[in-house]
C-alpha cells in the first residue's frame, strides 16, 4: 500500500511537471536554439514593387521596433519582442543589423540595379552592403552621400560612420528631424534591438549623410504629369 501511494505521488509530480513545462512552452513559443527558430520563422520571400516612397519606407521601418538584432542577416517575427534575447549578436537568432535594416527599409535590390524590392519581414536577408559601404558609396550604387545640413536631409535619409579603424561603425535612418538632435529608427545594438531613439549623430564630425537614389514621388501612382512636385528623387 505504501508503495502504491508513493507511485501515485510520483505520477502526480510528473504530471504537474508536464503541465508546467507545457505552460512554459506556450508562453515563450520559442524554439530552444537559433537554428530551430530560423527554420520555423524565416520562411518569407520578396516581391518587386513599382514604387518606393519615403512614406513607404517609414511604414516599413516601424513594425520591427522592439524586435531582435542579428549580425549579417536574419528575419523578424513581429511579436513586439526579441524572440532570442539570450543569443549573442552573431548567434543566429531574430533580427538584422544596422546595415541590413537600411537595406530592407530602403527597398533595395541585391544586384544594385534601379528599382524596388519588398522584403518580407520573415525573409532571411541582409543585402550586399555594410555600414562602411553606405558611408563611402561607389558611383553606381543605389545610394549617395549628401550634405548633413538640416536643409538637405529628410526623414528616411541616413547618417553613417566608420570610426576608430572599424571598431565604431553604424548607420541609422532619420525618423524625425530636429535642430540640435534627431530621432532615428535603427537596428541599434544586440541589447535593445530595433528602436527609435534621440541621438546627436548629425553633429558627430566623422559622419556622412546618405540618401537612397530614385525615391518614388509621394503622389505615385496618381501623379498628374511632368512638373509635379512630389519630393526629392
N, C-alpha and C positions, 0 to 999 in steps of 0.2 A: 504493500500500500504506500509506504513512504517513497519507494522507487517511482510509483505511478505519479504521486504528487510532484516529485522532483522533475519527472519528464514533462508533466503538464506545465510547470513553471518555465522550463527551458523552451518549450514550444511557444508559450505566450511571449517570452522575451524575444525570441526570433521573429515572431510575427510583428511585435511592436517595432523592432529594428527595421524590418522590411517596410512597414508603413512610414516610418520616419525618413528612411532613405528615399522612398518614392516621393515623399513630400519635398525633400531637398532637391531632387532632380526636377520636380515640377517647377519649383521656384527659380532655380538657376537656368534651366533649359539650355545648358551649355555643355558641349562635349568636354571630356576631361583633358584633351590635348589639342594643340593647334591644328594638326593635320585633319583631325576629325571635324573641327569647327569649319575649316575651309572647305572640306569635302561636302559638308552639309549645307553651307550658306552661300558659297561663292560660285553660283551656277548661272549667273546672268550673262547677257550678251550686249550688243550695241546696235545702233542704227544710224543711218545717215540722216541729216537734217538740212532743210533748205535755208533755214535762218538760225542765227545765234546772236541774240541781242544782249545788251548788258543786263536788262531786266530778266532775261532767261538765266543768265549766269547767277544773278542774285537769288533767284528762286531755287536754283540747283544747289547753291552753296549752303543753304540754311538747314536742310534736314540732317546732314551729318554732324551738326553741332552736338557735342557731348558724347560722340561715338569714339572709337579707338584710334590708335596711332600705330603704324607699321612701316618700317623702312622698306623701300623698293617695291611697294605694291600692296595689294590686298583688296578687300571689299568691305562694305558696310551692311549691317543688318537693319539699321534704323529703328532701334527699340529704345532710344533715348539713354543709352548707357554703353560703356565699353564691355563687350562680352568676354574679353580675355585680359583683364587688368593685371593678372599676376605674371604675364609673359614679358620678357624684355622687348625692346623696340625692334629687334631683329628676330623675334621668336616665332613669327609666322601666324600671329593672331589677327584680330579685326583691325581694319583701318588702312590708311596710307600715310605717307609722309608729306611734308610741305610742298614739294615739287610735284608729287603725284596728285595732290589735291588741286593744284593750279591746272594741271593738265586736264583733269576731269571738268572742273568748273568752267574753263575756257572752251570746252567742247572741241579740243584739238584732235587732229588725226595723227596716227602713229608715223605715217610716211612723210610728214611735214608739208604736204600739199594743202592748197587752199580748200576751204570747205569746212563743214561742221560735223562732228560726231557726238551722238548722245551715248554715254557710257552708263549702263545700268548700275545702280548702287551696288548690286550684288555681283558685278563683274570684277574678277581679279585682274587689275590693270595698274600700271604705273605711268607708262609713257617713256619716251626716249630721252627726256631732258631732266636735268637736276638743277639745283639752285644756282650753281655757278654758270650753267648754260643760259639760264634766264638772265643773269646779270650781265653776261657778255655774249649776246646773240650774234650769230652769223647773219649775213645779209639775206640769205634765202630761207631763214627760219620764220615761222608764222607769228613772231612777236618782235618787238623792237624797244630800245631804250628811248625814253622821253625825259623832258625836264621834270625835276622833282617839285617845282613850284606849284603851289596850290591852284594857280590859274591854269595849269597844264594838265593836271590829273583829274580823274573822275572815278567814282565807285567801280570796282572790279579791275582797275589798274592794280599793279603790284609794286611792292618795294622789296628789293633783293640785295643780298650782300654775301661776300665770301671773304672772311677776315681771318687773321692770325694763322695763315697758312692752311686754312680749311678747317681749323678747329671750331670756328664760329661761322656758320652759314645757315641761311634761312631765306624763305620767300613768303610773303603774306599779302593777301588781297585786301585792298581798301574797301571797307564796308560803309563807313560814313566819315566824311572829311571834317576837319576842324582847323582852327588857326594855329594852335600850339601842339596838338596831338590829334591822332585819328583813331577811329575804331577799325580793327582789322578782323577778318574771318580767316582762319588759318589752321592747318594741322600743326599745332604748336609744339607739344612735347609728348613723350610717352606717358607722362603723369596726368596731363589734362586732356589729351586727345585734341579733337577739333573744338575750337572755341572762338567766340567773339570777344576781343579784349581791347582796351585802350592802350596804345603804345606811342612812343615818340620815334618810330623807325625813320620817318621822313627827315628828322633832324640829325640823324647819325651821319657823319661825314662820308664814311666809306660805304655808301649805298647807291643804288640806281633805281629809278622808277622805270617800270616796264609795262608796256601795253600789248594786248593782243592785236594783231592786224585784222582788218576787214570785219569789224563788228557789223552785224546787220543793223539797219536803221530801225528805230523803235516803232515806226509806222508800218513795218512789214507785217503781213504780206499785202497790205492795202495802201501802200504809198501812192499818192495821186499822180506822180510823174517826176520828170527831171527837175532838179532845183529844190526839191523838198528838204527842209531842214529836219533831220531826224536824229542827229548825233554824229560824233566823230567816227570815221571809219578808218 
